């Protein structure tokens, strides 16, 4: 059972109770291209670090957290502890979302940089944090972007796009950043959003297993674009990564 996933540098990583697993992203590319020689499923190798709950890439190394709150970096085939917090809920680049705030790895420890009851973080571009009492952006301190109980936040560049995209979700609504405003997205399905990812398009997935793509009008046969969806048949989805 994967609890989190991350993709970078042609590799895919999964945080699982058995540890952090890794595979070559080329497996996904071959399958998508219709290569009949491609295996039915990826073959993962174990990097160790049992009971992993979150994983990301930071400064060219794998950063992971376990159920006890220990955060460690995998480099040169070994894990090096960075620090520990009470409860890690998410990782993004060099940011740690924890029950008592946002942390950054600094030297050989984790430094609290503010907030409380953090559910998710986005470390791409200007940092964003989803918390129990609102959505925040890091500027001169943490600045409130929108009130509410937010569980998911993500940011990234869509291939060929001119600027960074960002999305955040409560249990009921997905929001997209539009300039300085956050506007509700009219998704064609119901269900709480589990995660958002960015690649050729904007991708999102609901906790009950519906995968959605915000299609570019120039990439669709009818030229209309908009959100397209398909059921994955996978309940209890935890995370999403684009490769």
C-alpha positions as CSV (number, residue, x, y, z in Angstrom):
1,X,0.0,0.0,0.0
2,X,1.5,3.3,-1.1
3,X,1.0,6.3,1.2
4,X,2.7,8.8,-1.0
5,X,4.4,9.1,-4.4
6,X,6.9,11.4,-6.1
7,X,8.6,11.6,-9.5
8,X,11.8,13.3,-10.6
9,X,14.9,12.7,-12.7
10,X,13.3,9.8,-14.6
11,X,12.5,7.9,-11.3
12,X,9.3,7.2,-9.4
13,X,9.3,6.8,-5.6
14,X,6.7,5.4,-3.3
15,X,6.4,5.7,0.5
16,X,5.0,2.4,1.8
17,X,4.9,0.5,5.2
18,X,7.8,-1.6,3.8
19,X,9.9,1.5,3.1
20,X,10.7,3.8,0.2
21,X,10.4,2.0,-3.2
22,X,11.9,3.2,-6.5
23,X,11.4,2.4,-10.1
24,X,12.4,3.7,-13.5
25,X,9.9,6.1,-15.0
26,X,10.7,4.7,-18.5
27,X,8.4,1.8,-17.5
28,X,5.4,4.2,-17.6
29,X,6.5,5.7,-20.9
30,X,6.8,2.3,-22.6
31,X,3.4,1.2,-21.5
32,X,1.8,4.5,-22.5
33,X,3.4,4.2,-26.0
34,X,1.9,0.7,-26.4
35,X,5.1,-1.2,-26.2
36,X,4.0,-4.8,-25.9
37,X,7.3,-5.8,-24.4
38,X,6.7,-3.4,-21.4
39,X,5.8,-5.3,-18.2
40,X,2.3,-5.2,-16.8
41,X,3.5,-3.4,-13.7
42,X,6.6,-1.6,-12.5
43,X,9.4,-3.5,-10.8
44,X,10.3,-1.5,-7.7
45,X,13.5,-1.8,-5.7
46,X,13.6,-1.0,-2.0
47,X,15.7,1.9,-0.7
48,X,14.9,0.9,2.9
49,X,13.5,3.4,5.5
50,X,10.6,1.3,6.9
51,X,7.1,2.7,7.7
52,X,7.5,5.6,5.3
53,X,4.5,8.0,5.1
54,X,5.8,10.7,2.7
55,X,8.4,11.1,0.0
56,X,9.7,13.9,-2.2
57,X,12.8,15.1,-4.1
58,X,14.9,17.9,-2.5
59,X,18.3,19.2,-3.9
60,X,18.8,16.1,-6.0
61,X,18.2,13.6,-3.2
62,X,15.2,11.6,-1.9
63,X,13.7,13.0,1.2
64,X,11.3,10.8,3.2
65,X,9.5,10.7,6.5
66,X,8.3,7.8,8.6
67,X,5.3,7.3,10.9
68,X,7.4,8.3,14.0
69,X,8.1,11.8,12.5
70,X,11.7,11.1,11.5
71,X,12.7,12.9,8.3
72,X,15.8,11.5,6.4
73,X,17.7,12.1,3.2
74,X,18.8,9.2,0.9
75,X,22.1,9.9,-0.7
76,X,25.0,7.7,-1.9
77,X,23.0,4.6,-1.0
78,X,22.4,5.5,2.6
79,X,19.8,7.3,4.8
80,X,20.9,10.3,6.8
81,X,18.5,11.6,9.5
82,X,17.6,15.3,9.1
83,X,15.5,15.7,12.2
84,X,12.2,14.6,13.7
85,X,8.8,16.2,14.4
86,X,5.6,15.1,16.1
87,X,3.6,14.0,13.0
88,X,4.6,14.5,9.3
89,X,1.7,14.8,7.0
90,X,3.4,15.7,3.7
91,X,6.7,16.6,2.0
92,X,7.3,18.9,-1.0
93,X,10.8,19.7,-2.2
94,X,12.5,21.1,1.0
95,X,9.3,21.7,3.0
96,X,7.8,19.5,5.7
97,X,4.1,19.7,6.6
98,X,3.5,18.6,10.2
99,X,0.8,18.7,12.8
100,X,2.6,21.6,14.6
101,X,3.7,23.7,11.6
102,X,5.8,23.9,8.5
103,X,9.5,22.9,8.7
104,X,12.6,23.2,6.6
105,X,15.7,21.1,6.7
106,X,18.5,23.4,7.9
107,X,22.0,22.0,8.5
108,X,21.4,18.7,10.4
109,X,18.0,19.6,11.9
110,X,14.5,20.7,11.0
111,X,13.5,24.4,11.6
112,X,9.9,25.4,12.3
113,X,9.0,28.3,10.0
114,X,5.5,28.8,11.3
115,X,1.8,27.9,11.1
116,X,-0.1,25.1,12.9
117,X,-2.1,22.0,11.9
118,X,-0.6,21.9,8.4
119,X,-2.1,19.2,6.1
120,X,-0.1,19.8,2.9
121,X,2.6,22.0,1.4
122,X,3.8,23.0,-2.1
123,X,7.5,23.8,-2.3
124,X,7.6,24.7,-6.0
125,X,8.0,28.4,-6.5
126,X,6.5,30.5,-3.8
127,X,5.7,28.1,-0.9
128,X,2.0,27.4,-0.1
129,X,0.5,25.6,2.9
130,X,-2.9,24.0,3.4
131,X,-4.0,24.1,7.1
132,X,-7.0,23.4,9.2
133,X,-7.8,27.1,9.3
134,X,-6.9,28.3,5.8
135,X,-4.6,28.4,2.8
136,X,-1.3,30.4,3.2
137,X,1.4,31.8,1.0
138,X,4.9,32.5,2.3
139,X,5.9,36.1,1.8
140,X,6.9,38.4,4.7
141,X,5.8,35.7,7.0
142,X,2.8,33.4,6.1
143,X,0.1,35.4,4.4
144,X,-3.6,34.3,4.3
145,X,-4.8,33.4,0.8
146,X,-8.2,32.0,1.7
147,X,-10.1,30.9,4.8
148,X,-11.3,27.4,5.3
149,X,-10.2,23.9,6.1
150,X,-7.7,23.0,3.4
151,X,-6.3,19.5,3.0
152,X,-4.5,19.6,-0.4
153,X,-2.2,22.1,-2.1
154,X,0.0,21.8,-5.2
155,X,1.9,24.0,-7.6
156,X,3.9,23.4,-10.8
157,X,4.5,24.2,-14.4
158,X,2.4,22.7,-17.2
159,X,4.6,21.7,-20.1
160,X,4.9,24.6,-22.5
161,X,3.0,26.9,-20.1
162,X,4.2,30.5,-19.4
163,X,3.8,30.5,-15.7
164,X,3.3,28.4,-12.6
165,X,-0.1,26.9,-11.8
166,X,-1.4,26.3,-8.3
167,X,-4.4,24.5,-6.9
168,X,-5.8,23.8,-3.4
169,X,-8.7,21.8,-2.1
170,X,-11.0,21.5,0.9
171,X,-13.1,18.4,1.4
172,X,-15.8,19.8,-0.9
173,X,-14.1,22.1,-3.5
174,X,-11.0,22.4,-5.7
175,X,-9.7,25.9,-6.2
176,X,-7.3,27.2,-8.9
177,X,-5.1,30.3,-8.5
178,X,-6.0,33.0,-11.0
179,X,-3.7,35.9,-10.6
180,X,-4.1,37.0,-7.0
181,X,-7.5,35.2,-6.6
182,X,-8.5,31.6,-5.9
183,X,-11.6,30.5,-7.8
184,X,-13.6,27.4,-7.4
185,X,-13.2,24.8,-10.1
186,X,-16.3,23.2,-11.5
187,X,-15.3,19.5,-11.7
188,X,-17.5,17.1,-13.5
189,X,-17.5,14.6,-10.6
190,X,-18.0,14.7,-6.9
191,X,-15.6,13.5,-4.3
192,X,-12.8,14.9,-2.2
193,X,-9.6,15.7,-4.1
194,X,-6.6,13.6,-2.9
195,X,-3.9,15.3,-4.9
196,X,-2.9,17.5,-7.9
197,X,0.0,17.1,-10.3
198,X,1.4,18.9,-13.3
199,X,2.9,17.6,-16.6
200,X,1.5,17.9,-20.1
201,X,-1.8,19.1,-18.4
202,X,-3.1,19.6,-14.9
203,X,-4.0,16.3,-13.3
204,X,-6.0,15.6,-10.2
205,X,-7.5,12.5,-8.5
206,X,-10.3,12.0,-6.0
207,X,-10.0,9.9,-2.9
208,X,-12.5,7.4,-4.3
209,X,-10.4,6.8,-7.4
210,X,-11.6,9.2,-10.2
211,X,-8.7,10.5,-12.3
212,X,-9.2,13.9,-14.0
213,X,-7.3,15.8,-16.7
214,X,-7.7,19.5,-17.5
215,X,-7.4,19.0,-21.3
216,X,-5.8,21.7,-23.4
217,X,-8.2,22.7,-26.3
218,X,-5.4,22.3,-28.8
219,X,-4.9,18.7,-27.7
220,X,-8.5,17.5,-28.0
221,X,-10.2,16.2,-31.1
222,X,-13.2,18.5,-30.7
223,X,-11.2,21.6,-29.6
224,X,-13.2,22.2,-26.5
225,X,-10.8,21.3,-23.8
226,X,-12.0,21.2,-20.2
227,X,-12.0,18.5,-17.5
228,X,-12.1,14.9,-18.6
229,X,-12.4,12.0,-16.1
230,X,-12.2,8.3,-15.8
231,X,-12.6,5.9,-12.9
232,X,-9.5,4.0,-11.9
233,X,-11.2,1.4,-9.9
234,X,-8.9,2.2,-7.0
235,X,-10.5,3.2,-3.7
236,X,-8.6,5.2,-1.0
237,X,-6.3,7.0,-3.3
238,X,-3.6,8.8,-1.3
239,X,-1.3,10.7,-3.8
240,X,-0.6,11.5,-7.5
241,X,2.6,12.1,-9.4
242,X,3.2,13.0,-13.1
243,X,6.0,11.3,-15.0
